[in-house]
């Protein structure tokens, strides 16, 4: 069996353009299923933080480890002060803090 040919003059969509929405949903789904392993990096987070170099996850990992984990400790303290259960990871606290802080500024993120 062979794949049907496209009609002349029809341009196939770019795999990059058709896969991006799917990849974005997969990242959010994976972050939801493994909240201690992977932070959410959706359009709101990218708008708030920009596109760090090195890539987001490596930059976040470095930030959580520098100064003997000072940022990581602050996230745990924030979790405790706000009454969030200990089952919520520091990454999830970071996600919520970025979202709330960015949303509260009234910034309209690009789509």
C-alpha atoms as an extended CHARMM CRD file, in Angstrom:
* protein
*
       111  EXT
         1         1  UNK       CA              0.0000000000        0.0000000000        0.0000000000  PROA      1               0.0000000000
         2         2  UNK       CA              1.3270000000        3.4440000000       -0.8650000000  PROA      2               0.0000000000
         3         3  UNK       CA              0.4350000000        6.8170000000        0.5920000000  PROA      3               0.0000000000
         4         4  UNK       CA             -1.8370000000        8.9610000000       -1.5650000000  PROA      4               0.0000000000
         5         5  UNK       CA             -0.0510000000       11.6840000000       -3.4540000000  PROA      5               0.0000000000
         6         6  UNK       CA             -0.8820000000       15.2890000000       -2.8050000000  PROA      6               0.0000000000
         7         7  UNK       CA             -2.5180000000       17.1890000000       -5.6520000000  PROA      7               0.0000000000
         8         8  UNK       CA             -0.2180000000       19.4180000000       -7.7190000000  PROA      8               0.0000000000
         9         9  UNK       CA              0.2440000000       22.8860000000       -6.2470000000  PROA      9               0.0000000000
        10        10  UNK       CA             -0.7180000000       21.8410000000       -2.7070000000  PROA      10              0.0000000000
        11        11  UNK       CA              1.9800000000       22.4470000000       -0.1470000000  PROA      11              0.0000000000
        12        12  UNK       CA              2.1440000000       20.0330000000        2.7570000000  PROA      12              0.0000000000
        13        13  UNK       CA              2.0420000000       21.6940000000        6.1900000000  PROA      13              0.0000000000
        14        14  UNK       CA              5.3220000000       21.9850000000        8.0040000000  PROA      14              0.0000000000
        15        15  UNK       CA              5.7720000000       19.2180000000       10.6230000000  PROA      15              0.0000000000
        16        16  UNK       CA              7.1020000000       21.8960000000       12.9850000000  PROA      16              0.0000000000
        17        17  UNK       CA              3.9270000000       23.9600000000       12.6990000000  PROA      17              0.0000000000
        18        18  UNK       CA              1.5910000000       21.0100000000       13.1580000000  PROA      18              0.0000000000
        19        19  UNK       CA              3.5130000000       19.4650000000       16.0730000000  PROA      19              0.0000000000
        20        20  UNK       CA              4.0500000000       22.5640000000       18.2360000000  PROA      20              0.0000000000
        21        21  UNK       CA              0.5660000000       22.6420000000       19.8070000000  PROA      21              0.0000000000
        22        22  UNK       CA              0.7940000000       18.9060000000       20.4870000000  PROA      22              0.0000000000
        23        23  UNK       CA              4.2300000000       19.2810000000       22.0820000000  PROA      23              0.0000000000
        24        24  UNK       CA              3.0090000000       22.1360000000       24.2710000000  PROA      24              0.0000000000
        25        25  UNK       CA              0.1140000000       20.0070000000       25.5520000000  PROA      25              0.0000000000
        26        26  UNK       CA              2.4700000000       17.0640000000       26.1400000000  PROA      26              0.0000000000
        27        27  UNK       CA              4.8020000000       19.2400000000       28.2390000000  PROA      27              0.0000000000
        28        28  UNK       CA              1.9420000000       20.4810000000       30.4180000000  PROA      28              0.0000000000
        29        29  UNK       CA              0.4930000000       16.9640000000       30.7360000000  PROA      29              0.0000000000
        30        30  UNK       CA              3.8960000000       15.5210000000       31.6530000000  PROA      30              0.0000000000
        31        31  UNK       CA              4.4980000000       18.2960000000       34.1920000000  PROA      31              0.0000000000
        32        32  UNK       CA              1.1060000000       17.5230000000       35.7180000000  PROA      32              0.0000000000
        33        33  UNK       CA              1.7850000000       13.7920000000       35.9160000000  PROA      33              0.0000000000
        34        34  UNK       CA              5.3520000000       14.1650000000       37.2420000000  PROA      34              0.0000000000
        35        35  UNK       CA              5.2660000000       17.4420000000       39.2270000000  PROA      35              0.0000000000
        36        36  UNK       CA              8.5350000000       16.7890000000       41.0510000000  PROA      36              0.0000000000
        37        37  UNK       CA             10.4130000000       16.0390000000       37.8490000000  PROA      37              0.0000000000
        38        38  UNK       CA              9.4510000000       18.6540000000       35.2770000000  PROA      38              0.0000000000
        39        39  UNK       CA              8.2840000000       22.2680000000       35.6440000000  PROA      39              0.0000000000
        40        40  UNK       CA              5.5620000000       23.7500000000       33.4960000000  PROA      40              0.0000000000
        41        41  UNK       CA              7.0180000000       25.8110000000       30.6630000000  PROA      41              0.0000000000
        42        42  UNK       CA              3.9600000000       27.1280000000       28.8380000000  PROA      42              0.0000000000
        43        43  UNK       CA              3.3840000000       30.4460000000       27.0680000000  PROA      43              0.0000000000
        44        44  UNK       CA              2.7190000000       32.2960000000       30.3520000000  PROA      44              0.0000000000
        45        45  UNK       CA              6.0170000000       31.1030000000       31.8690000000  PROA      45              0.0000000000
        46        46  UNK       CA              7.9430000000       31.8460000000       28.6610000000  PROA      46              0.0000000000
        47        47  UNK       CA              6.3820000000       35.3180000000       28.5290000000  PROA      47              0.0000000000
        48        48  UNK       CA              7.2780000000       35.9980000000       32.1640000000  PROA      48              0.0000000000
        49        49  UNK       CA             10.8260000000       34.6410000000       32.0460000000  PROA      49              0.0000000000
        50        50  UNK       CA             11.7340000000       35.0110000000       28.3980000000  PROA      50              0.0000000000
        51        51  UNK       CA             13.8050000000       32.3340000000       26.7500000000  PROA      51              0.0000000000
        52        52  UNK       CA             16.7700000000       31.7830000000       29.0220000000  PROA      52              0.0000000000
        53        53  UNK       CA             20.0450000000       30.4830000000       27.7130000000  PROA      53              0.0000000000
        54        54  UNK       CA             20.8470000000       27.6800000000       28.5130000000  PROA      54              0.0000000000
        55        55  UNK       CA             17.4340000000       26.1130000000       27.8960000000  PROA      55              0.0000000000
        56        56  UNK       CA             14.7300000000       26.7020000000       30.5150000000  PROA      56              0.0000000000
        57        57  UNK       CA             15.0770000000       23.4530000000       32.4510000000  PROA      57              0.0000000000
        58        58  UNK       CA             18.8480000000       23.6930000000       32.7210000000  PROA      58              0.0000000000
        59        59  UNK       CA             18.6680000000       27.3420000000       33.7720000000  PROA      59              0.0000000000
        60        60  UNK       CA             16.0470000000       26.5180000000       36.4170000000  PROA      60              0.0000000000
        61        61  UNK       CA             18.0980000000       23.5770000000       37.6740000000  PROA      61              0.0000000000
        62        62  UNK       CA             21.1400000000       25.8300000000       38.0450000000  PROA      62              0.0000000000
        63        63  UNK       CA             19.0850000000       28.5360000000       39.8110000000  PROA      63              0.0000000000
        64        64  UNK       CA             17.6770000000       26.0100000000       42.2940000000  PROA      64              0.0000000000
        65        65  UNK       CA             21.1740000000       24.7220000000       43.1300000000  PROA      65              0.0000000000
        66        66  UNK       CA             23.1880000000       27.9460000000       43.3560000000  PROA      66              0.0000000000
        67        67  UNK       CA             24.0110000000       29.4600000000       46.7440000000  PROA      67              0.0000000000
        68        68  UNK       CA             23.5220000000       26.0510000000       48.3810000000  PROA      68              0.0000000000
        69        69  UNK       CA             19.9140000000       25.8670000000       47.2230000000  PROA      69              0.0000000000
        70        70  UNK       CA             18.7880000000       29.3020000000       48.4620000000  PROA      70              0.0000000000
        71        71  UNK       CA             15.9670000000       29.5970000000       45.8960000000  PROA      71              0.0000000000
        72        72  UNK       CA             14.8490000000       26.0440000000       46.6260000000  PROA      72              0.0000000000
        73        73  UNK       CA             14.6630000000       26.8510000000       50.3520000000  PROA      73              0.0000000000
        74        74  UNK       CA             12.7180000000       30.0490000000       49.6260000000  PROA      74              0.0000000000
        75        75  UNK       CA             10.1840000000       28.0540000000       47.6120000000  PROA      75              0.0000000000
        76        76  UNK       CA              9.7610000000       25.6340000000       50.5290000000  PROA      76              0.0000000000
        77        77  UNK       CA              9.3190000000       28.5890000000       52.9050000000  PROA      77              0.0000000000
        78        78  UNK       CA              6.7520000000       30.1330000000       50.5570000000  PROA      78              0.0000000000
        79        79  UNK       CA              4.8850000000       26.8340000000       50.4710000000  PROA      79              0.0000000000
        80        80  UNK       CA              4.8510000000       26.6990000000       54.2720000000  PROA      80              0.0000000000
        81        81  UNK       CA              3.7750000000       30.3430000000       54.7320000000  PROA      81              0.0000000000
        82        82  UNK       CA              0.8920000000       29.9890000000       52.2580000000  PROA      82              0.0000000000
        83        83  UNK       CA             -0.3470000000       26.7690000000       53.8620000000  PROA      83              0.0000000000
        84        84  UNK       CA              0.1940000000       24.6210000000       50.7900000000  PROA      84              0.0000000000
        85        85  UNK       CA              0.5470000000       20.9000000000       51.6460000000  PROA      85              0.0000000000
        86        86  UNK       CA              4.0340000000       19.3800000000       51.6850000000  PROA      86              0.0000000000
        87        87  UNK       CA              2.9750000000       17.0260000000       48.9080000000  PROA      87              0.0000000000
        88        88  UNK       CA              3.2260000000       20.0030000000       46.5110000000  PROA      88              0.0000000000
        89        89  UNK       CA              6.7410000000       20.1680000000       45.0710000000  PROA      89              0.0000000000
        90        90  UNK       CA              9.0000000000       23.2150000000       45.0090000000  PROA      90              0.0000000000
        91        91  UNK       CA              8.7320000000       23.1880000000       41.2130000000  PROA      91              0.0000000000
        92        92  UNK       CA              4.9540000000       23.4810000000       41.4200000000  PROA      92              0.0000000000
        93        93  UNK       CA              5.2560000000       26.3440000000       43.9230000000  PROA      93              0.0000000000
        94        94  UNK       CA              7.6130000000       28.0330000000       41.4560000000  PROA      94              0.0000000000
        95        95  UNK       CA              5.1200000000       27.5130000000       38.6010000000  PROA      95              0.0000000000
        96        96  UNK       CA              2.2920000000       29.0750000000       40.5790000000  PROA      96              0.0000000000
        97        97  UNK       CA              4.4550000000       31.9830000000       41.7980000000  PROA      97              0.0000000000
        98        98  UNK       CA              5.5400000000       32.8070000000       38.2330000000  PROA      98              0.0000000000
        99        99  UNK       CA              1.9760000000       32.5260000000       36.9080000000  PROA      99              0.0000000000
       100       100  UNK       CA              0.4080000000       34.6260000000       39.6820000000  PROA      100             0.0000000000
       101       101  UNK       CA              3.1560000000       37.2370000000       39.6550000000  PROA      101             0.0000000000
       102       102  UNK       CA              3.0060000000       37.6450000000       35.8900000000  PROA      102             0.0000000000
       103       103  UNK       CA             -0.7930000000       37.6310000000       35.7160000000  PROA      103             0.0000000000
       104       104  UNK       CA             -1.0820000000       40.1630000000       38.5550000000  PROA      104             0.0000000000
       105       105  UNK       CA              1.0140000000       42.6380000000       36.5590000000  PROA      105             0.0000000000
       106       106  UNK       CA             -1.7930000000       42.7210000000       33.9950000000  PROA      106             0.0000000000
       107       107  UNK       CA              0.5040000000       41.7250000000       31.1550000000  PROA      107             0.0000000000
       108       108  UNK       CA             -1.2090000000       40.2690000000       28.0850000000  PROA      108             0.0000000000
       109       109  UNK       CA              0.9250000000       37.3920000000       26.8580000000  PROA      109             0.0000000000
       110       110  UNK       CA              1.1970000000       36.9040000000       23.0960000000  PROA      110             0.0000000000
       111       111  UNK       CA             -0.4870000000       33.8340000000       21.6740000000  PROA      111             0.0000000000
